[in-house]
Amino acid sequence: MQGGKLKASREIRIASLFREVPLEFLRMIAVHELAHLKEKEHGKAFYQLCIHMEPAYHQYELDLRLYLTQVELCGKLSWPG
């Protein structure tokens, strides 16, 4: 996921692509990056931590991937609803 980038100073930056996305996507990105503070790899412990912080993590991740596919295919930055 390239939504955020964890800097050496432990700062999370969100890509400008995500300026106008639903709050749930930003929450998922933040949870993902926060989990990397404890777990560097995308393993079982990493995803358990993500779910602990945000129980709907996997649904938000799926929705975000669908959104990014829409953007790539259509060039549109809108989300229905």
Buried (B, 14 or more C-beta within 10 A) or exposed (E): EEBBEBEEEEEBEBEEEBEEBBEBBBBBBBBBBBBBEEBEEEEEEBBEBBBEBBEEBEEBBEBBEEBBEBBEEEEEEEBEE
